[in-house]
Amino acid sequence: MTKAPINLQDLRRRLYVKAKAEPTWQFWGLYVHVCKRETLWEAYQLAKENDGAPGVDGVTFQVIEAEGLEGFLEQLREELVQRRYRPRRLRKVGIPKEGGKVRQLSIPCIRDRVVQGALKLILEPIFEADFQPGSFGYRPKKSAHAAIRRVSEAIVRHMTYVVDLDLRAYFDTVRHYIVLAKVARRVNDAEVLWLLKLLLKASGKQGVPQGGVISPLLSNVYLNEVDKMLERAKEVTRQGRWMNVEYARFADDLVVLVNAHPRQAWLRKAVEKRLREELAKLQVEVNEEKSRRVDLQQGESFGFLGFEFRRIRSRRGRWMPLCTPRGKKRTALLRKLKLVFRSYHSQPVQELIEQINPILRGWVNYFAVGHSSRCFSYIRDWVEKKIRCHLARARQRQGFGWKRWRKEWLYGTLGLFHEYRVVYQPPSWAAAPTRSAP
């Protein structure tokens, strides 16, 4: 009797269930699933959905499909099965950052993205079972908005002392032997480890490439022990239903919130000390210049995932978190829009609007979960004035044309983006305890 082959979705579900049920189980025989046509095809489709620039070979998705997708995947499968596969070097692209700095983005070739994606499809459900609730970066059914909500709820529960540690060049300093050892605790498959080592070595002697498909998974595996330590700290310091420690991590962005009651002064020092010890074990360096210790009770604020967090009194007199877009994020948006307006200086207004609408929609949808009404109003007015100036210049007129072009015409007929809506936060904050634990 021949057993029917298991499909990819069922395989991933079974791997997750097994890993969740048995935390010490080592999985074997995974490499054959990485090499399956179904896995490679799914990895290709995911890579195509993400799009992205081509690698050093200049091959695009259009070229691959013109020459034959089936042949491309079959050749890649044969290289993997016969262990002849070798990743190509990464294309380096510099992305400007604040302060004149440059972030190095490493772009793999499409063939290497497919292999990384296939490996991720098999390994991800195993390690998802091990990841902690406070980790939100690049995980299925996890989002930055969920991390923001977790931080906001902790502030309501009087965890207002914040340890904000900045990790210096985290992705560039990941030690390969450490991440391989962590993967080997769950994966007893020499061929999978061989393939993973090849992909890591393609980025250099250390670090995981920012831009690699499997890099986010490996970065979470690398810091999982830090998350486990913080989870233990939460349980050990819990007093009944009162929590004294909370944390949220999105990739290398980590904040820890501690109860601000005077009796918990020892806890604030102890948590930071243990956190630094765990990071030192991983040889992750803390950037002391950017790391901060913030006391929200003193009117201070901190930034996390593009938002600025403060604690204020609501209209009813209760303490609440104020979560607004950071000023530098708004400045970066306006700078990006200025480049578009300058590039389309002499183009029809419809083409200009087609370029700026996706930028505005993405930015607004992300920051809509905060208290962003004032910021949204400023951006809306700024963009509308720019559009009016563009229209006036095309007709060799001056001014903004407030009477000539009505708002209904700009937003209705021309289709200028106008959905500047703030998303209502769930009422779970109101149910939070109103006093802190001793």
Legacy VTK file of the C-alpha trace (Angstrom):
# vtk DataFile Version 3.0
C-alpha trace
ASCII
DATASET POLYDATA
POINTS 438 float
0.000 0.000 0.000
1.402 3.386 -1.028
0.857 6.292 1.337
-0.457 9.480 -0.277
2.109 12.312 -0.291
1.520 15.011 2.289
1.012 18.527 0.918
3.002 21.520 2.093
0.288 23.103 4.203
-0.395 19.888 6.123
3.323 19.316 6.592
3.827 22.768 8.100
0.856 22.267 10.403
2.153 18.894 11.593
5.641 20.274 12.169
4.221 23.078 14.300
1.990 20.769 16.349
4.855 18.350 16.975
7.278 21.138 17.927
4.721 22.702 20.255
3.906 19.418 21.955
7.540 18.332 22.422
9.890 21.297 23.011
13.005 19.087 23.067
12.232 17.031 19.943
14.858 17.099 17.169
13.463 16.925 13.646
15.130 14.849 10.949
14.435 14.091 7.289
13.565 17.706 6.486
15.886 18.216 3.541
13.770 16.071 1.231
10.843 18.432 1.848
13.010 21.463 1.061
13.821 19.938 -2.341
10.236 19.120 -3.291
8.814 20.800 -6.380
5.809 21.959 -4.377
8.017 23.703 -1.803
10.186 25.373 -4.441
7.137 26.490 -6.404
5.552 28.028 -3.287
8.844 29.747 -2.415
9.002 31.193 -5.940
5.451 32.525 -5.698
6.196 34.191 -2.355
9.365 35.756 -3.776
7.429 37.040 -6.761
4.749 38.573 -4.520
7.441 40.455 -2.619
8.975 41.506 -5.941
12.243 43.334 -5.303
15.220 44.202 -7.443
17.278 41.507 -9.216
20.575 40.248 -7.819
24.069 40.450 -9.269
23.083 38.289 -12.266
20.406 40.783 -13.330
17.819 38.024 -13.833
14.217 39.157 -13.245
11.002 37.198 -12.768
9.948 38.114 -16.292
13.134 36.601 -17.735
12.686 33.387 -15.725
9.085 32.920 -16.817
9.909 33.753 -20.438
12.561 31.029 -20.495
10.325 28.571 -18.612
9.503 28.456 -14.913
9.260 24.650 -14.803
12.760 24.254 -16.182
14.140 26.848 -13.745
12.656 25.098 -10.706
13.662 21.628 -11.945
17.262 22.709 -12.428
17.316 24.252 -8.977
15.832 21.081 -7.496
18.487 18.896 -9.155
21.258 21.118 -7.779
19.821 20.775 -4.283
19.263 17.013 -4.504
22.776 16.401 -5.846
24.214 18.961 -3.400
25.718 20.969 -6.249
23.886 24.124 -5.249
26.063 27.130 -4.409
24.608 30.568 -3.611
25.884 33.514 -5.610
27.323 36.635 -4.060
24.931 39.305 -2.828
24.337 42.640 -4.494
25.062 45.463 -2.051
22.804 48.504 -2.057
23.176 51.456 0.298
20.027 52.985 1.803
20.456 56.470 3.340
19.656 56.757 7.045
19.362 59.632 9.476
22.514 61.516 10.310
24.153 60.813 6.972
24.577 57.102 7.705
23.982 54.332 5.183
22.305 50.964 5.752
23.725 48.155 3.656
21.013 46.084 2.026
22.133 42.733 0.580
19.989 41.501 -2.311
20.233 37.803 -3.270
19.565 36.501 -6.761
16.083 35.153 -7.401
17.349 31.562 -7.445
18.858 32.077 -3.985
15.682 33.751 -2.754
13.738 30.680 -3.833
16.101 28.362 -1.951
15.996 30.547 1.159
12.222 30.660 0.921
11.960 26.867 0.602
14.179 26.396 3.653
12.155 28.965 5.584
8.871 27.231 4.717
10.126 24.039 6.374
11.962 25.542 9.361
9.530 28.315 10.247
6.748 26.206 11.825
9.304 24.410 14.017
10.730 27.585 15.510
7.389 29.399 15.592
6.423 26.893 18.264
9.420 28.037 20.343
9.079 31.800 19.904
7.704 33.874 22.760
4.565 36.071 22.852
6.587 39.284 23.093
8.358 38.745 19.764
6.528 40.427 16.870
9.075 40.952 14.100
8.346 39.311 10.720
6.276 36.477 12.149
3.017 34.991 10.838
-0.055 36.644 12.360
2.176 39.113 14.211
2.461 42.796 13.401
4.028 46.040 14.512
0.562 47.258 15.497
0.244 44.351 17.946
3.588 45.288 19.501
2.467 48.914 19.832
-0.730 47.821 21.551
1.227 45.614 23.964
3.409 48.559 24.972
0.384 50.855 25.372
-1.399 48.382 27.634
1.711 48.002 29.776
1.808 51.780 30.287
-1.818 51.727 31.451
-0.865 49.041 33.971
1.677 51.422 35.524
4.752 49.854 33.954
6.158 53.281 33.200
9.879 52.791 33.701
11.273 51.929 30.272
14.585 50.333 29.372
15.204 51.083 25.698
18.408 49.342 24.569
19.698 49.986 21.061
21.579 47.033 19.551
24.564 48.182 17.532
24.571 46.819 13.943
22.662 43.741 15.104
22.102 42.045 11.727
25.752 42.553 10.784
27.116 40.988 13.980
25.135 37.735 14.199
27.658 34.936 14.820
27.146 32.072 12.407
28.312 29.351 14.773
25.856 30.516 17.433
22.839 30.592 15.131
23.789 27.212 13.632
24.052 25.735 17.124
20.609 27.098 18.003
19.099 25.622 14.844
20.826 22.285 15.520
19.026 22.004 18.874
15.814 21.440 16.957
17.030 20.129 13.600
19.002 16.902 13.430
19.500 16.977 9.673
23.053 17.367 8.324
21.885 18.396 4.848
19.654 21.170 6.175
22.499 22.496 8.320
24.851 22.259 5.308
22.459 24.326 3.200
21.911 26.873 5.955
25.664 27.244 6.437
26.118 27.880 2.705
23.514 30.630 2.773
25.083 32.253 5.825
28.624 32.157 4.431
27.437 33.922 1.275
26.978 37.070 3.378
30.494 36.989 4.862
32.172 35.714 7.989
29.378 36.947 10.262
25.967 38.572 10.085
22.769 37.799 8.226
21.961 39.823 5.088
19.276 42.484 5.431
17.205 41.618 2.407
17.544 37.854 2.665
14.341 35.823 2.822
15.438 33.675 5.748
17.241 36.439 7.676
14.225 37.541 9.787
13.638 33.964 10.963
17.299 33.518 11.905
17.386 36.851 13.722
14.415 35.771 15.840
16.051 32.401 16.546
19.191 34.243 17.628
17.377 36.425 20.208
14.867 33.832 21.395
16.835 33.148 24.584
16.573 36.845 25.457
12.794 36.621 25.033
12.660 33.511 27.228
14.584 35.287 29.966
12.123 38.184 29.894
9.168 35.784 30.000
10.657 34.134 33.081
11.142 37.558 34.653
7.463 38.315 34.039
6.319 35.142 35.786
8.779 35.301 38.682
7.880 38.909 39.519
4.129 38.502 39.040
2.044 39.196 42.150
-1.302 37.567 41.565
-2.877 39.344 38.625
-0.464 42.274 38.919
2.335 42.319 36.365
5.584 44.110 37.124
7.497 43.491 33.868
6.478 43.642 30.223
8.456 43.710 26.981
8.005 43.917 23.229
10.551 43.104 20.540
10.314 43.674 16.812
13.485 42.189 15.256
16.266 44.226 16.911
13.962 46.903 18.393
13.450 45.989 22.054
11.795 47.843 24.923
11.278 46.561 28.468
8.749 48.201 30.768
8.937 47.821 34.557
6.556 48.804 37.350
7.438 52.300 38.556
6.401 51.712 42.194
9.263 52.691 44.579
9.326 49.141 45.993
10.270 47.846 42.537
13.429 49.963 42.228
15.533 46.819 42.680
13.627 45.125 39.875
14.459 47.855 37.362
18.165 47.353 37.948
17.908 43.564 38.019
16.015 43.334 34.716
18.496 45.535 32.880
21.423 43.610 34.348
20.020 40.230 33.258
19.168 41.618 29.836
22.702 42.806 29.297
24.072 39.454 30.450
21.946 37.574 27.896
22.988 39.918 25.095
26.643 39.511 26.086
26.327 35.717 25.723
25.277 36.287 22.119
28.075 38.831 21.602
25.499 41.496 20.778
26.847 44.957 21.528
24.650 47.639 23.105
24.904 51.137 21.658
25.167 53.176 24.847
24.758 56.498 23.038
21.281 55.601 21.777
20.152 53.440 24.697
17.876 55.167 27.190
16.184 54.738 30.549
12.910 56.628 30.595
10.544 57.411 33.444
7.138 58.251 31.992
5.948 59.487 35.390
8.414 62.362 35.049
6.924 63.456 31.730
9.614 61.796 29.613
8.974 59.939 26.369
10.514 57.176 24.257
10.313 56.027 20.649
9.340 52.575 19.428
8.550 51.443 15.882
8.132 54.985 14.601
5.833 56.135 17.431
6.533 58.461 20.338
5.072 57.227 23.655
4.106 59.455 26.583
1.746 59.181 29.548
-0.952 61.816 29.956
-4.269 62.372 31.724
-7.396 61.647 29.718
-10.449 63.918 29.788
-11.863 61.694 32.529
-8.744 62.144 34.604
-7.310 58.675 34.034
-3.746 57.972 32.990
-3.469 56.874 29.363
-0.694 56.342 26.805
-0.283 59.006 24.135
1.065 57.353 20.999
1.899 59.798 18.193
4.019 59.555 15.015
7.584 60.658 15.640
8.516 64.003 14.164
11.362 62.564 12.123
8.976 60.076 10.495
6.744 62.912 9.337
9.781 64.816 8.102
10.993 61.780 6.156
7.549 61.423 4.534
7.442 65.064 3.462
10.978 64.831 2.115
9.995 61.808 0.033
6.886 63.586 -1.285
8.941 66.658 -2.184
11.118 64.517 -4.431
8.021 63.233 -6.222
6.598 66.733 -6.667
9.942 67.908 -8.021
10.243 64.956 -10.406
6.710 65.497 -11.775
7.002 69.268 -11.868
5.853 69.511 -15.508
3.671 66.393 -15.649
-0.153 66.234 -15.615
-1.667 66.308 -12.141
-3.256 62.864 -12.625
0.183 61.255 -13.037
1.457 63.107 -9.988
-1.472 61.891 -7.872
-0.885 58.300 -9.033
2.628 58.525 -7.596
1.872 60.123 -4.225
-1.327 58.220 -3.358
0.388 54.852 -2.602
2.985 56.639 -0.465
0.324 58.451 1.554
-1.880 55.356 1.860
0.932 53.186 3.240
2.134 55.832 5.709
-1.344 56.686 6.988
-2.438 53.052 7.329
0.588 52.339 9.512
0.232 55.358 11.822
-3.582 55.207 11.973
-3.460 53.131 15.190
-2.001 55.995 17.199
-3.186 59.441 18.243
-2.336 60.824 14.823
-5.188 63.222 14.042
-3.108 66.380 14.373
-0.272 64.911 12.320
-2.694 63.693 9.638
-4.308 67.131 9.405
-0.927 68.753 8.872
0.011 66.276 6.120
-3.357 66.575 4.397
-3.133 70.371 4.302
0.481 70.253 3.110
-0.282 67.836 0.265
-3.407 69.730 -0.781
-1.495 73.010 -1.009
1.201 71.331 -3.077
-1.408 69.982 -5.498
-3.039 73.413 -5.754
0.319 75.011 -6.490
0.918 72.393 -9.193
-2.451 73.187 -10.785
-1.873 76.942 -10.592
1.591 76.664 -12.121
0.218 74.663 -15.052
-2.233 77.515 -15.754
0.348 80.227 -15.092
-1.590 81.539 -12.134
-0.643 82.419 -8.587
-2.101 81.457 -5.213
-3.778 78.255 -4.066
-7.043 78.630 -5.978
-9.292 78.077 -2.976
-12.351 79.275 -4.910
-11.287 77.898 -8.296
-10.750 74.268 -7.205
-13.086 72.961 -4.552
-12.062 70.179 -2.179
-14.763 67.894 -3.539
-13.200 68.171 -6.987
-9.651 67.491 -5.739
-10.581 64.449 -3.668
-13.529 63.191 -5.703
-12.798 63.844 -9.374
-8.984 63.837 -9.299
-8.883 61.045 -6.711
-6.350 62.588 -4.321
-5.925 60.372 -1.239
-8.213 61.557 1.566
-8.727 58.603 3.965
-6.908 60.160 6.926
-8.733 58.135 9.553
-7.506 57.117 12.989
-8.351 53.538 13.971
-10.224 53.233 17.258
-8.237 51.256 19.811
-9.991 48.275 21.468
-11.491 49.054 24.895
-9.216 46.565 26.676
-7.257 49.454 28.163
-10.297 50.553 30.125
-10.382 47.145 31.791
-6.765 47.444 32.933
-6.046 47.707 36.684
-6.126 51.286 37.912
-3.472 50.922 40.583
-0.014 49.377 40.642
1.098 46.417 42.676
3.261 47.109 45.712
LINES 1 439
438 0 1 2 3 4 5 6 7 8 9 10 11 12 13 14 15 16 17 18 19 20 21 22 23 24 25 26 27 28 29 30 31 32 33 34 35 36 37 38 39 40 41 42 43 44 45 46 47 48 49 50 51 52 53 54 55 56 57 58 59 60 61 62 63 64 65 66 67 68 69 70 71 72 73 74 75 76 77 78 79 80 81 82 83 84 85 86 87 88 89 90 91 92 93 94 95 96 97 98 99 100 101 102 103 104 105 106 107 108 109 110 111 112 113 114 115 116 117 118 119 120 121 122 123 124 125 126 127 128 129 130 131 132 133 134 135 136 137 138 139 140 141 142 143 144 145 146 147 148 149 150 151 152 153 154 155 156 157 158 159 160 161 162 163 164 165 166 167 168 169 170 171 172 173 174 175 176 177 178 179 180 181 182 183 184 185 186 187 188 189 190 191 192 193 194 195 196 197 198 199 200 201 202 203 204 205 206 207 208 209 210 211 212 213 214 215 216 217 218 219 220 221 222 223 224 225 226 227 228 229 230 231 232 233 234 235 236 237 238 239 240 241 242 243 244 245 246 247 248 249 250 251 252 253 254 255 256 257 258 259 260 261 262 263 264 265 266 267 268 269 270 271 272 273 274 275 276 277 278 279 280 281 282 283 284 285 286 287 288 289 290 291 292 293 294 295 296 297 298 299 300 301 302 303 304 305 306 307 308 309 310 311 312 313 314 315 316 317 318 319 320 321 322 323 324 325 326 327 328 329 330 331 332 333 334 335 336 337 338 339 340 341 342 343 344 345 346 347 348 349 350 351 352 353 354 355 356 357 358 359 360 361 362 363 364 365 366 367 368 369 370 371 372 373 374 375 376 377 378 379 380 381 382 383 384 385 386 387 388 389 390 391 392 393 394 395 396 397 398 399 400 401 402 403 404 405 406 407 408 409 410 411 412 413 414 415 416 417 418 419 420 421 422 423 424 425 426 427 428 429 430 431 432 433 434 435 436 437
